[in-house]
Amino acid sequence: MSAGQLKAAITPARLLDENGRLVRGASKPDAEALLEGYRKLVFARRLNEQCGALVRQGRLAVYPSSRGQEACQVACASVLSDDDWLFPTYRDTAAIAARGVDPVEVLTLLRGDWHCGYDPNEHKVAPQATPLATQLLHAVGVAHAARLKGEDTVVMALCGDGATSEGDFHEACNFAAVFNAPVVFFVQNNKYAISVPLARQSVAPSLAAKAIGYGMPGFRVDGNDLPVLEKVLGEAVARARAGEGPTLVEADTYRVESHTNADDATRYRADDEVAEWLPRDPLLRVRTYLTSVGALDDAREQEIAAAAEEMAAAVRAGVGAETVVDPEEIFAHVYSTPTPQLAEQRAALRAELDAEEA
């Protein structure tokens, strides 16, 4: 491990500073590409806001917001090709939507209607995982299988800082490194595992530094800087596709809102701490830069905002629609060939339903 590699794993890389200015020596990002990224950021923020409102209205059972982490959400989806896979967590609704999945379908799980509302094979997006780090093992399995079959598929495996304390995280990283799996581990370090602060989870100089022990590259980046996220994650995807194995990328970001609507964050962190992160907002940073280079004006801003409102209206309508419930669905997708016991139980349920309708 060279001094340069160690520095990359500890010091956050950055292209735009907190005031939206290009850092000294950095290459200018493509304005049109960044404008498209900004559009996705606005959509992600509006989706977070709308879902929060739907929870308060009782139309969603729960919603883990990614407010403040939208740059991470957009970047991890943007750097993937159509044949690559995304393995999300429960907090990555906006990333799945940025991948092109209908937000209403994504919210099926959080509404409590079904385990997953979209077809994972169609979109190359695994179902959202609520247990910490379990999806990382599945992600490595898909990546390893792709390598064995000679495919150029790359897998983006998402997790938070809390997941790095799980045994599944270690097993996934170690297996991926040993077998050279084409997977990118993307850790969104938002500083809290529910109420447990990072200092109570790890005393490593950074979470990206953990990559050193597995023998893979590790990079720490400013998680509120969209251009640098797309650059570092894009390079990690390219290395994986070229057969150079896994990479661990840590995004230094912050969970602005509570863990979920069932959490009271004021019990374990001060309002002043949250206030310190608000000026580092990823939308504000990109908006400021695009405006300064003449790529974003009031008319374009209004156009993007209007499109985001259309998306929010579609989400409201979709989530608010009544769900047609089929009680017999509980017997589906249990076994490829139903067992005699399941067939008997299904027939008994059918008979009861028919009797009620008679």
C-alpha positions as CSV (number, residue, x, y, z in Angstrom):
1,M,0.0,0.0,0.0
2,S,1.6,3.2,-1.2
3,A,1.3,6.6,0.6
4,G,-0.9,7.8,-2.3
5,Q,-3.3,4.9,-1.9
6,L,-3.5,5.4,1.8
7,K,-4.2,9.1,1.4
8,A,-7.0,8.3,-1.2
9,A,-8.6,6.1,1.4
10,I,-8.5,8.7,4.2
11,T,-8.7,12.2,2.6
12,P,-12.0,12.9,0.9
13,A,-11.7,13.7,-2.8
14,R,-13.5,16.7,-4.1
15,L,-14.2,18.6,-7.3
16,L,-16.7,21.2,-6.1
17,D,-16.2,22.9,-2.7
18,E,-19.0,23.6,-0.3
19,N,-19.6,26.9,-2.0
20,G,-20.0,25.4,-5.5
21,R,-16.6,26.5,-6.7
22,L,-14.3,24.3,-8.7
23,V,-11.3,23.3,-6.4
24,R,-7.9,24.3,-7.5
25,G,-6.4,22.0,-10.2
26,A,-9.7,20.1,-10.8
27,S,-10.9,19.6,-14.4
28,K,-14.2,21.2,-15.3
29,P,-17.1,18.8,-15.3
30,D,-19.1,18.6,-18.5
31,A,-21.8,21.3,-18.1
32,E,-24.6,19.4,-20.0
33,A,-23.9,16.1,-18.2
34,L,-23.9,17.9,-14.8
35,L,-27.1,19.7,-15.7
36,E,-28.7,16.3,-16.3
37,G,-27.3,15.2,-12.9
38,Y,-28.8,18.3,-11.3
39,R,-32.2,17.4,-12.8
40,K,-31.9,14.0,-11.1
41,L,-30.9,15.6,-7.9
42,V,-34.1,17.8,-7.9
43,F,-36.2,14.7,-8.7
44,A,-34.6,12.8,-5.8
45,R,-35.1,15.7,-3.4
46,R,-38.8,16.0,-4.4
47,L,-39.3,12.3,-4.1
48,N,-37.9,12.4,-0.5
49,E,-40.2,15.3,0.3
50,Q,-43.3,13.7,-1.2
51,C,-42.7,10.4,0.5
52,G,-42.3,12.2,3.8
53,A,-45.7,13.7,3.3
54,L,-47.3,10.4,2.3
55,V,-46.0,8.9,5.6
56,R,-47.6,11.7,7.6
57,Q,-50.8,11.1,5.7
58,G,-50.7,7.4,6.6
59,R,-50.4,6.3,2.9
60,L,-46.9,4.9,3.4
61,A,-46.1,2.7,6.4
62,V,-42.5,3.9,6.7
63,Y,-40.0,5.9,4.7
64,P,-36.2,6.1,5.4
65,S,-35.3,9.4,3.8
66,S,-32.1,10.0,1.9
67,R,-32.4,13.8,2.2
68,G,-28.9,15.3,2.1
69,Q,-27.6,12.1,0.4
70,E,-29.1,12.7,-3.0
71,A,-25.8,13.1,-4.7
72,C,-24.9,9.6,-3.6
73,Q,-28.2,8.3,-4.8
74,V,-27.9,9.8,-8.3
75,A,-24.2,9.0,-8.8
76,C,-24.4,5.3,-8.0
77,A,-27.2,4.8,-10.6
78,S,-25.7,7.1,-13.2
79,V,-22.4,5.3,-13.6
80,L,-24.0,1.9,-14.4
81,S,-24.7,0.4,-17.8
82,D,-28.0,-1.2,-18.7
83,D,-26.7,-4.7,-18.0
84,D,-25.1,-3.8,-14.6
85,W,-26.8,-4.5,-11.3
86,L,-27.7,-2.3,-8.4
87,F,-28.2,-3.8,-4.9
88,P,-29.9,-1.2,-2.7
89,T,-30.8,-0.8,0.9
90,Y,-34.0,0.4,2.4
91,R,-32.8,4.0,2.2
92,D,-32.0,3.9,-1.5
93,T,-35.5,4.6,-3.0
94,A,-34.1,7.6,-4.9
95,A,-31.3,5.6,-6.3
96,I,-33.7,3.0,-7.7
97,A,-35.8,5.7,-9.2
98,A,-32.7,7.3,-10.7
99,R,-32.0,3.9,-12.3
100,G,-35.3,4.2,-14.2
101,V,-37.7,2.3,-12.0
102,D,-41.2,3.8,-11.5
103,P,-41.2,5.4,-8.0
104,V,-44.7,4.0,-7.4
105,E,-43.4,0.5,-8.0
106,V,-40.4,1.2,-5.7
107,L,-42.7,2.3,-2.9
108,T,-44.7,-0.9,-3.0
109,L,-42.5,-2.4,-0.2
110,L,-42.7,0.7,2.0
111,R,-46.4,0.8,1.5
112,G,-46.6,-2.7,2.9
113,D,-48.3,-4.2,-0.2
114,W,-45.6,-6.7,-1.3
115,H,-42.0,-7.6,-0.8
116,C,-41.0,-5.8,-4.1
117,G,-43.1,-3.9,-6.5
118,Y,-40.8,-4.1,-9.6
119,D,-39.2,-6.9,-11.6
120,P,-35.6,-7.1,-10.5
121,N,-34.5,-8.9,-13.6
122,E,-36.1,-6.3,-15.9
123,H,-34.4,-3.4,-14.2
124,K,-31.3,-5.1,-12.9
125,V,-32.1,-3.8,-9.5
126,A,-32.3,-6.2,-6.5
127,P,-35.2,-5.8,-4.0
128,Q,-34.5,-3.3,-1.2
129,A,-32.9,-4.9,1.8
130,T,-33.9,-4.0,5.3
131,P,-31.5,-6.3,7.2
132,L,-28.0,-4.7,7.3
133,A,-25.4,-5.9,4.8
134,T,-27.3,-9.1,3.7
135,Q,-27.6,-7.6,0.2
136,L,-23.8,-7.4,-0.1
137,L,-23.4,-11.2,-0.1
138,H,-26.0,-11.4,-2.8
139,A,-24.3,-8.7,-4.8
140,V,-21.0,-10.5,-4.7
141,G,-22.7,-13.7,-5.7
142,V,-24.1,-12.0,-8.8
143,A,-20.8,-10.4,-9.6
144,H,-18.9,-13.7,-9.2
145,A,-21.4,-15.6,-11.4
146,A,-21.0,-12.9,-14.1
147,R,-17.2,-13.3,-14.0
148,L,-17.5,-17.1,-14.3
149,K,-19.8,-16.8,-17.3
150,G,-17.5,-14.3,-19.0
151,E,-20.0,-11.4,-18.9
152,D,-18.9,-7.8,-18.4
153,T,-21.5,-7.1,-15.8
154,V,-20.6,-4.9,-12.9
155,V,-22.5,-4.8,-9.6
156,M,-23.0,-1.7,-7.4
157,A,-23.5,-2.8,-3.8
158,L,-24.9,-0.1,-1.5
159,C,-24.7,0.1,2.2
160,G,-24.4,2.5,5.1
161,D,-21.8,3.0,7.7
162,G,-23.7,0.8,10.2
163,A,-23.5,-2.1,7.7
164,T,-19.7,-2.1,8.0
165,S,-20.0,-3.4,11.5
166,E,-21.8,-6.5,10.3
167,G,-20.1,-9.8,9.6
168,D,-21.8,-10.0,6.2
169,F,-19.8,-6.9,5.2
170,H,-16.5,-8.6,6.0
171,E,-17.5,-11.8,4.2
172,A,-18.6,-10.0,1.1
173,C,-15.5,-7.8,0.9
174,N,-13.1,-10.7,1.5
175,F,-14.8,-13.1,-1.0
176,A,-15.0,-10.4,-3.6
177,A,-11.3,-9.6,-3.2
178,V,-10.1,-13.2,-3.2
179,F,-12.2,-14.1,-6.2
180,N,-11.7,-10.8,-8.1
181,A,-15.4,-10.2,-8.3
182,P,-16.5,-7.2,-10.4
183,V,-18.3,-5.3,-7.6
184,V,-18.1,-1.8,-6.2
185,F,-18.9,-1.5,-2.5
186,F,-20.4,2.0,-2.0
187,V,-20.7,3.0,1.6
188,Q,-22.8,6.0,2.3
189,N,-21.3,7.2,5.6
190,N,-24.1,9.4,6.9
191,K,-22.6,9.3,10.4
192,Y,-25.3,7.3,12.2
193,A,-26.5,3.7,12.4
194,I,-29.9,4.7,13.6
195,S,-28.8,6.3,16.8
196,V,-25.3,4.9,17.1
197,P,-22.7,7.5,15.9
198,L,-19.7,6.5,13.8
199,A,-17.3,7.0,16.6
200,R,-19.0,4.1,18.4
201,Q,-18.8,1.8,15.4
202,S,-15.2,2.2,14.2
203,V,-12.0,3.9,15.2
204,A,-10.4,3.3,11.8
205,P,-9.1,6.5,10.1
206,S,-11.9,6.1,7.6
207,L,-14.3,3.3,6.4
208,A,-12.5,3.3,3.0
209,A,-9.3,2.4,4.9
210,K,-10.9,-0.9,5.7
211,A,-10.2,-1.8,2.0
212,I,-6.5,-2.1,2.8
213,G,-7.1,-5.2,4.9
214,Y,-8.9,-6.9,2.0
215,G,-6.3,-6.0,-0.6
216,M,-8.6,-3.9,-2.7
217,P,-8.5,-0.2,-3.6
218,G,-10.3,2.2,-1.2
219,F,-11.4,5.7,-1.9
220,R,-13.0,8.3,0.3
221,V,-15.0,11.1,-1.4
222,D,-17.1,14.1,-0.5
223,G,-20.5,12.5,-0.6
224,N,-22.3,15.8,-1.3
225,D,-20.2,16.5,-4.4
226,L,-21.9,14.9,-7.4
227,P,-19.1,15.4,-10.0
228,V,-16.5,13.7,-7.8
229,L,-18.8,10.9,-6.9
230,E,-19.5,10.1,-10.6
231,K,-15.8,10.3,-11.3
232,V,-14.6,8.0,-8.6
233,L,-17.5,5.5,-8.9
234,G,-17.2,5.6,-12.7
235,E,-13.5,4.7,-12.5
236,A,-14.3,1.9,-10.0
237,V,-16.9,0.5,-12.4
238,A,-14.4,0.7,-15.3
239,R,-11.8,-1.2,-13.3
240,A,-14.2,-3.9,-12.3
241,R,-15.4,-4.3,-15.9
242,A,-11.8,-4.6,-17.1
243,G,-11.2,-7.5,-14.7
244,E,-9.3,-5.6,-12.0
245,G,-11.6,-6.7,-9.2
246,P,-13.6,-4.9,-6.5
247,T,-13.3,-1.4,-5.0
248,L,-14.6,0.1,-1.8
249,V,-15.8,3.7,-2.0
250,E,-16.8,5.7,1.1
251,A,-19.0,8.8,0.7
252,D,-18.6,11.3,3.4
253,T,-22.2,12.6,3.8
254,Y,-24.9,13.2,6.4
255,R,-28.4,12.0,7.2
256,V,-30.2,15.2,7.6
257,E,-33.5,13.7,8.7
258,S,-34.4,11.1,11.3
259,H,-33.6,7.4,10.6
260,T,-37.3,6.9,9.6
261,N,-40.6,8.5,10.6
262,A,-40.6,6.2,13.7
263,D,-37.3,7.8,15.0
264,D,-36.7,10.9,17.1
265,A,-33.2,12.0,16.2
266,T,-33.3,14.8,18.8
267,R,-32.8,12.2,21.4
268,Y,-29.2,11.4,20.3
269,R,-27.9,14.4,18.3
270,A,-28.1,18.2,18.6
271,D,-29.9,20.5,16.2
272,D,-26.6,22.5,15.9
273,E,-24.9,19.4,14.4
274,V,-27.6,19.1,11.7
275,A,-27.4,22.9,11.0
276,E,-23.7,22.6,10.3
277,W,-24.4,20.2,7.4
278,L,-27.3,22.2,5.8
279,P,-25.0,24.6,3.8
280,R,-23.3,21.5,2.3
281,D,-26.5,20.6,0.5
282,P,-25.6,18.7,-2.7
283,L,-28.4,20.5,-4.7
284,L,-27.2,23.9,-3.6
285,R,-23.6,23.1,-4.5
286,V,-24.4,21.9,-8.1
287,R,-26.9,24.7,-8.7
288,T,-24.4,27.3,-7.7
289,Y,-21.8,25.9,-10.0
290,L,-24.1,25.5,-13.0
291,T,-25.4,29.1,-12.5
292,S,-21.9,30.5,-12.3
293,V,-20.9,28.9,-15.7
294,G,-24.1,29.9,-17.4
295,A,-25.6,26.4,-17.8
296,L,-28.6,27.0,-15.5
297,D,-30.9,30.0,-15.6
298,D,-34.3,30.7,-14.0
299,A,-36.2,29.3,-17.0
300,R,-34.4,26.0,-17.0
301,E,-34.7,25.8,-13.2
302,Q,-38.5,26.3,-13.4
303,E,-38.7,23.7,-16.1
304,I,-36.9,21.1,-14.0
305,A,-39.0,22.0,-10.9
306,A,-42.2,21.6,-12.9
307,A,-41.2,18.2,-14.2
308,A,-40.4,17.1,-10.6
309,E,-43.8,18.3,-9.5
310,E,-45.4,16.1,-12.3
311,M,-43.4,13.2,-10.9
312,A,-44.6,13.9,-7.4
313,A,-48.2,14.1,-8.5
314,A,-47.9,10.7,-10.2
315,V,-46.5,9.3,-7.0
316,R,-49.4,10.7,-5.0
317,A,-51.9,9.2,-7.4
318,G,-50.2,5.9,-7.6
319,V,-49.7,5.4,-3.9
320,G,-53.2,6.7,-3.2
321,A,-54.8,4.2,-5.5
322,E,-56.7,1.3,-3.9
323,T,-54.8,-2.0,-4.0
324,V,-56.7,-5.0,-5.3
325,V,-55.9,-7.7,-2.8
326,D,-55.8,-11.4,-3.8
327,P,-55.6,-13.5,-0.6
328,E,-54.4,-16.5,-2.6
329,E,-51.1,-14.6,-3.4
330,I,-49.8,-15.8,0.0
331,F,-49.3,-19.2,-1.6
332,A,-47.4,-17.8,-4.7
333,H,-43.6,-17.8,-5.0
334,V,-43.1,-20.2,-2.0
335,Y,-42.1,-23.2,-4.0
336,S,-41.6,-23.6,-7.8
337,T,-43.8,-26.7,-7.5
338,P,-46.4,-26.3,-4.7
339,T,-46.3,-28.9,-2.0
340,P,-49.4,-31.1,-1.3
341,Q,-49.8,-29.2,2.0
342,L,-49.8,-25.8,0.3
343,A,-52.3,-27.0,-2.3
344,E,-54.6,-28.3,0.4
345,Q,-54.4,-25.0,2.3
346,R,-55.0,-23.0,-0.8
347,A,-58.1,-25.1,-1.7
348,A,-59.4,-24.6,1.9
349,L,-59.0,-20.8,1.6
350,R,-60.6,-20.8,-1.8
351,A,-63.6,-22.7,-0.4
352,E,-64.0,-20.2,2.4
353,L,-63.8,-17.3,0.0
354,D,-66.4,-18.9,-2.3
355,A,-68.7,-19.5,0.7
356,E,-68.5,-15.8,1.7
357,E,-69.4,-14.7,-1.8
358,A,-72.3,-17.1,-2.1
